[in-house]
Amino acid sequence: MSSSPSEQVLTLLKELSLLKELDSGYEAGSKTGNERTEYELRQHRHREITEEIKALAEQKKTDEQL
């Protein structure tokens, strides 16, 4: 069973919140090589989530027009 677009967006927003929390910890602490790599991976995932949310919104808009 597939979850609804609204549920998918909510899940993605929760993940974004967690990423932001981890980023604030990174910004407050020292930056080792491993921590920088993890930060960059989180930034990449943040961009992916943003694109996923945009795609879900666009799909919802298209579905409503049908």
N, CA, C and O atoms as a MOPAC input file, in Angstrom:
PM7 MOZYME 1SCF
protein

 N      0.84300 1    -1.17700 1     0.00000 1
 C      0.00000 1     0.00000 1     0.00000 1
 C      0.88600 1     1.23700 1     0.00000 1
 O      1.78300 1     1.36700 1     0.83300 1
 N      0.63500 1     2.12600 1    -0.91800 1
 C      1.41400 1     3.35000 1    -1.04800 1
 C      0.80800 1     4.43900 1    -0.16000 1
 O     -0.41100 1     4.53900 1    -0.02100 1
 N      1.68400 1     5.25000 1     0.43700 1
 C      1.17200 1     6.33300 1     1.26900 1
 C      0.76900 1     7.50600 1     0.38100 1
 O      1.27000 1     7.66100 1    -0.73300 1
 N     -0.13300 1     8.31500 1     0.88800 1
 C     -0.63000 1     9.45700 1     0.12200 1
 C      0.46800 1    10.51200 1    -0.00800 1
 O      1.41000 1    10.53900 1     0.78400 1
 N      0.33900 1    11.37300 1    -1.00700 1
 C      1.33100 1    12.45500 1    -1.15800 1
 C      1.46000 1    13.30800 1     0.10500 1
 O      2.55900 1    13.74200 1     0.44900 1
 N      0.35800 1    13.54600 1     0.78600 1
 C      0.41800 1    14.33900 1     2.02400 1
 C      1.25000 1    13.64500 1     3.08400 1
 O      2.02800 1    14.28900 1     3.78800 1
 N      1.09100 1    12.33900 1     3.20000 1
 C      1.88400 1    11.57500 1     4.16400 1
 C      3.35400 1    11.56500 1     3.76900 1
 O      4.23400 1    11.64200 1     4.62600 1
 N      3.61500 1    11.47100 1     2.47200 1
 C      4.99300 1    11.49800 1     1.98600 1
 C      5.64400 1    12.83900 1     2.29800 1
 O      6.79400 1    12.88700 1     2.73600 1
 N      4.91400 1    13.92700 1     2.07400 1
 C      5.44600 1    15.25500 1     2.37300 1
 C      5.71900 1    15.38700 1     3.86400 1
 O      6.75900 1    15.91500 1     4.25800 1
 N      4.80500 1    14.91600 1     4.69100 1
 C      5.00000 1    14.98900 1     6.14100 1
 C      6.25600 1    14.22600 1     6.55400 1
 O      7.03600 1    14.71200 1     7.37300 1
 N      6.45400 1    13.04600 1     5.99700 1
 C      7.64700 1    12.25300 1     6.29800 1
 C      8.91000 1    12.99400 1     5.87200 1
 O      9.89900 1    13.01500 1     6.60500 1
 N      8.87700 1    13.59800 1     4.69800 1
 C     10.03100 1    14.35300 1     4.20800 1
 C     10.30400 1    15.57600 1     5.07600 1
 O     11.46100 1    15.90400 1     5.33900 1
 N      9.25400 1    16.24800 1     5.52100 1
 C      9.43300 1    17.41500 1     6.39500 1
 C     10.03900 1    17.01000 1     7.73400 1
 O     10.85700 1    17.74000 1     8.29400 1
 N      9.64500 1    15.85800 1     8.24300 1
 C     10.23600 1    15.35700 1     9.49500 1
 C     11.72300 1    15.07900 1     9.30200 1
 O     12.53900 1    15.38600 1    10.17100 1
 N     12.06600 1    14.49400 1     8.15200 1
 C     13.47400 1    14.23300 1     7.86800 1
 C     14.25600 1    15.54100 1     7.75400 1
 O     15.37900 1    15.63900 1     8.24800 1
 N     13.66700 1    16.54200 1     7.10900 1
 C     14.31600 1    17.85300 1     7.01400 1
 C     14.56900 1    18.45100 1     8.39400 1
 O     15.62200 1    19.03600 1     8.64600 1
 N     13.60700 1    18.30000 1     9.26900 1
 C     13.75000 1    18.80600 1    10.62500 1
 C     14.92800 1    18.14200 1    11.33000 1
 O     15.71500 1    18.80700 1    12.00300 1
 N     15.04100 1    16.83700 1    11.17300 1
 C     16.14800 1    16.10500 1    11.78100 1
 C     17.48100 1    16.56300 1    11.19100 1
 O     18.45300 1    16.74400 1    11.92400 1
 N     17.53000 1    16.75000 1     9.88900 1
 C     18.76300 1    17.21300 1     9.24400 1
 C     19.15900 1    18.59200 1     9.76500 1
 O     20.33800 1    18.84800 1    10.00900 1
 N     18.18800 1    19.47200 1     9.93500 1
 C     18.47600 1    20.81500 1    10.44500 1
 C     19.02200 1    20.74800 1    11.87300 1
 O     19.92500 1    21.49800 1    12.24300 1
 N     18.45900 1    19.84300 1    12.66000 1
 C     18.93400 1    19.67500 1    14.03700 1
 C     20.38600 1    19.19400 1    14.04300 1
 O     21.20700 1    19.69400 1    14.81300 1
 N     20.69500 1    18.23100 1    13.19200 1
 C     22.06700 1    17.73400 1    13.10000 1
 C     23.01000 1    18.83300 1    12.59800 1
 O     24.14200 1    18.94500 1    13.06800 1
 N     22.54200 1    19.63800 1    11.64900 1
 C     23.36500 1    20.73000 1    11.13200 1
 C     23.66100 1    21.77100 1    12.20000 1
 O     24.76400 1    22.31700 1    12.24200 1
 N     22.69700 1    22.05200 1    13.05800 1
 C     22.94700 1    23.04600 1    14.11000 1
 C     23.99900 1    22.52800 1    15.07800 1
 O     24.79300 1    23.30700 1    15.60500 1
 N     24.01300 1    21.21700 1    15.31700 1
 C     25.05900 1    20.63400 1    16.15500 1
 C     26.41900 1    20.73700 1    15.48800 1
 O     27.42400 1    20.98400 1    16.15300 1
 N     26.45100 1    20.55100 1    14.20000 1
 C     27.70400 1    20.67600 1    13.43600 1
 C     28.21100 1    22.11000 1    13.48800 1
 O     29.40000 1    22.34400 1    13.70600 1
 N     27.32100 1    23.06200 1    13.29000 1
 C     27.71300 1    24.46900 1    13.26800 1
 C     28.24800 1    24.92800 1    14.61300 1
 O     29.07600 1    25.83700 1    14.67400 1
 N     27.78300 1    24.30900 1    15.69100 1
 C     28.20100 1    24.71500 1    17.02800 1
 C     29.51200 1    24.04600 1    17.46000 1
 O     30.19600 1    24.54800 1    18.35200 1
 N     29.86200 1    22.92800 1    16.83900 1
 C     31.02200 1    22.16700 1    17.27900 1
 C     32.22500 1    22.31300 1    16.37300 1
 O     32.24600 1    23.10600 1    15.43200 1
 N     33.23800 1    21.50300 1    16.70200 1
 C     34.43800 1    21.48500 1    15.86700 1
 C     34.14000 1    20.72000 1    14.58400 1
 O     33.21000 1    19.91400 1    14.53100 1
 N     34.92200 1    20.97400 1    13.57000 1
 C     34.65000 1    20.38800 1    12.26900 1
 C     35.79100 1    19.46400 1    11.84100 1
 O     36.76300 1    19.91200 1    11.23400 1
 N     35.66900 1    18.18000 1    12.16000 1
 C     36.65000 1    17.21000 1    11.69600 1
 C     36.32500 1    16.84500 1    10.25800 1
 O     35.25400 1    17.18400 1     9.75400 1
 N     37.23500 1    16.16400 1     9.60600 1
 C     37.01600 1    15.75600 1     8.22100 1
 C     35.76700 1    14.91500 1     8.06700 1
 O     34.99400 1    15.11500 1     7.13000 1
 N     35.56300 1    13.98000 1     8.97200 1
 C     34.39100 1    13.10900 1     8.91200 1
 C     33.10900 1    13.90400 1     9.12500 1
 O     32.10800 1    13.66300 1     8.44900 1
 N     33.13400 1    14.83800 1    10.04900 1
 C     31.95300 1    15.66600 1    10.30900 1
 C     31.62200 1    16.55200 1     9.11000 1
 O     30.45000 1    16.77100 1     8.80400 1
 N     32.64200 1    17.05800 1     8.43600 1
 C     32.41800 1    17.86000 1     7.22600 1
 C     31.77600 1    17.01200 1     6.13300 1
 O     30.86700 1    17.46600 1     5.43800 1
 N     32.25200 1    15.78900 1     5.98700 1
 C     31.68500 1    14.87800 1     4.98800 1
 C     30.22200 1    14.58100 1     5.29800 1
 O     29.37600 1    14.60800 1     4.40400 1
 N     29.92700 1    14.30300 1     6.55000 1
 C     28.54600 1    14.03500 1     6.95400 1
 C     27.66800 1    15.26400 1     6.70100 1
 O     26.52900 1    15.13700 1     6.25300 1
 N     28.20300 1    16.44900 1     6.99000 1
 C     27.46500 1    17.68800 1     6.74900 1
 C     27.15200 1    17.83600 1     5.25800 1
 O     26.02700 1    18.17300 1     4.89000 1
 N     28.13400 1    17.58800 1     4.41000 1
 C     27.93100 1    17.68700 1     2.96800 1
 C     26.88300 1    16.68000 1     2.48300 1
 O     26.07100 1    16.99500 1     1.61400 1
 N     26.90500 1    15.47100 1     3.04700 1
 C     25.90000 1    14.47200 1     2.69000 1
 C     24.50200 1    14.91500 1     3.12400 1
 O     23.52500 1    14.70400 1     2.40600 1
 N     24.41900 1    15.53200 1     4.30900 1
 C     23.12400 1    16.04300 1     4.76400 1
 C     22.63500 1    17.15600 1     3.85100 1
 O     21.44200 1    17.23700 1     3.55700 1
 N     23.53800 1    18.01000 1     3.40400 1
 C     23.15300 1    19.09700 1     2.49400 1
 C     22.64400 1    18.52500 1     1.16700 1
 O     21.67900 1    19.03300 1     0.59500 1
 N     23.29100 1    17.48100 1     0.69200 1
 C     22.84200 1    16.82500 1    -0.53300 1
 C     21.45000 1    16.23000 1    -0.34000 1
 O     20.58200 1    16.37700 1    -1.20000 1
 N     21.24200 1    15.56100 1     0.79000 1
 C     19.92600 1    14.97000 1     1.07100 1
 C     18.87700 1    16.06800 1     1.20800 1
 O     17.73900 1    15.89100 1     0.77500 1
 N     19.24100 1    17.18800 1     1.79800 1
 C     18.32400 1    18.31700 1     1.93500 1
 C     17.83600 1    18.76500 1     0.55200 1
 O     16.64600 1    19.00700 1     0.35200 1
 N     18.76600 1    18.87000 1    -0.39000 1
 C     18.39000 1    19.25900 1    -1.75100 1
 C     17.48500 1    18.20800 1    -2.39600 1
 O     16.52900 1    18.54800 1    -3.09200 1
 N     17.79100 1    16.93300 1    -2.16100 1
 C     16.95200 1    15.86100 1    -2.71000 1
 C     15.53000 1    15.93900 1    -2.16100 1
 O     14.56100 1    15.80500 1    -2.90700 1
 N     15.41300 1    16.15400 1    -0.86500 1
 C     14.10000 1    16.24000 1    -0.22700 1
 C     13.31900 1    17.41900 1    -0.79800 1
 O     12.12800 1    17.30500 1    -1.08600 1
 N     13.99600 1    18.54500 1    -0.95700 1
 C     13.33900 1    19.72600 1    -1.52000 1
 C     12.78200 1    19.41000 1    -2.90200 1
 O     11.65400 1    19.78600 1    -3.22100 1
 N     13.56400 1    18.72500 1    -3.71400 1
 C     13.10600 1    18.35600 1    -5.05800 1
 C     11.94500 1    17.36000 1    -4.99900 1
 O     11.00900 1    17.45000 1    -5.79300 1
 N     12.00500 1    16.41400 1    -4.06300 1
 C     10.91200 1    15.44400 1    -3.91200 1
 C      9.60900 1    16.14400 1    -3.52400 1
 O      8.54600 1    15.82300 1    -4.05700 1
 N      9.69000 1    17.09300 1    -2.60500 1
 C      8.50100 1    17.83100 1    -2.18400 1
 C      7.93800 1    18.63400 1    -3.34700 1
 O      6.72400 1    18.67700 1    -3.54700 1
 N      8.81400 1    19.26800 1    -4.11200 1
 C      8.35800 1    20.01900 1    -5.29000 1
 C      7.65400 1    19.09800 1    -6.28000 1
 O      6.61600 1    19.45600 1    -6.83600 1
 N      8.21800 1    17.91500 1    -6.50000 1
 C      7.62400 1    16.96200 1    -7.44100 1
 C      6.26100 1    16.48300 1    -6.94300 1
 O      5.32700 1    16.35400 1    -7.73300 1
 N      6.14000 1    16.22300 1    -5.65800 1
 C      4.85400 1    15.80400 1    -5.09800 1
 C      3.81700 1    16.91100 1    -5.23800 1
 O      2.65900 1    16.64400 1    -5.55900 1
 N      4.22700 1    18.14600 1    -4.99900 1
 C      3.30300 1    19.27400 1    -5.13100 1
 C      2.86300 1    19.42900 1    -6.58500 1
 O      1.69200 1    19.68800 1    -6.86200 1
 N      3.79300 1    19.27100 1    -7.49300 1
 C      3.46800 1    19.38800 1    -8.91700 1
 C      2.53200 1    18.26200 1    -9.34400 1
 O      1.60100 1    18.48200 1   -10.12000 1
 N      2.78000 1    17.06100 1    -8.83700 1
 C      1.91300 1    15.93200 1    -9.17800 1
 C      0.50200 1    16.16000 1    -8.63100 1
 O     -0.48600 1    15.87800 1    -9.30900 1
 N      0.41600 1    16.66700 1    -7.41000 1
 C     -0.89000 1    16.94300 1    -6.82300 1
 C     -1.62800 1    17.98800 1    -7.66400 1
 O     -2.82800 1    17.86200 1    -7.90800 1
 N     -0.90900 1    19.00800 1    -8.09800 1
 C     -1.51100 1    20.05600 1    -8.92000 1
 C     -2.01900 1    19.45900 1   -10.23500 1
 O     -3.11900 1    19.78000 1   -10.68500 1
 N     -1.22200 1    18.60200 1   -10.83700 1
 C     -1.62100 1    17.94900 1   -12.09400 1
 C     -2.82700 1    17.05300 1   -11.88800 1
 O     -3.75600 1    17.06000 1   -12.69600 1
 N     -2.81700 1    16.28000 1   -10.80900 1
 C     -3.94400 1    15.38300 1   -10.51100 1
 C     -5.24100 1    16.15800 1   -10.30800 1
 O     -6.31000 1    15.70500 1   -10.71900 1
 N     -5.14800 1    17.32300 1    -9.67600 1
 C     -6.33400 1    18.13500 1    -9.42000 1
 C     -6.90000 1    18.72900 1   -10.70400 1
 O     -8.09200 1    19.02800 1   -10.78100 1
 N     -6.05100 1    18.90000 1   -11.70500 1
 C     -6.49400 1    19.46500 1   -12.96900 1
 C     -7.18400 1    18.42900 1   -13.85300 1
 O     -7.88900 1    18.78600 1   -14.79700 1
 N     -6.98400 1    17.15700 1   -13.55000 1
 C     -7.60000 1    16.09500 1   -14.36200 1
 C     -9.05000 1    15.90400 1   -14.06300 1
 O     -9.69800 1    15.04900 1   -14.66600 1

